Amino acid sequence: MMTPELVKAALAANVAAALVEDIGNGDITCGADVLRRREETAVSGVMIGRAAMQNPWVFRESKHFIETGLMLPEVRVEERWELVIRHCKLAVESGRNGNERQTLTAMRSRLMAYCKGFPGAKELRQKLCQVTSLAEVDDLAALSMGQVEMASLD
């Protein structure tokens, strides 16, 4: 069985011997991971996959880390909700998955992934797995942001 260390060693050996550029991927969740992968394996580039599904800001965070060596502050819950609502509206407007109800039903798993790490995330995910309208998403966003405001007052 190939361990992650063996995979990295094999990739580094392949990069050294290759006449083409190699792209590294897997377990890249932040800028530090990008730099580490480049240093450990000398790949020409790094691909970010699953991490972007719940944290689309990973690209901005990675670019900043590569340029400065510093982590950006955590993305505010309000900014996260802005993206969630925008994504929902664009998906409904596209009509690709059918009407509003069908579209939001199709988006439930994505919505739950976006909300990982939110205050009250467990209860929020239970509600998100039942949404059928943009109004419900807006209501959950308002409720969630209200919880954040209340927590900051404590």
Buried (B, 14 or more C-beta within 10 A) or exposed (E): EEEEEEEBBEBBEBBEEEEEEBEBBBEBBBBBBBBBBBEBBBBEEBEBEEBBBBBBBBBEBBEBBBEEEEEBEEBEBEEBBEEBBEBBBEBBEEEEBEEBEBBBBEBBEBBBBBBEEBBBBEBBBEBBEEBBBBEBBBEBBEEBBEBBEEEEEE
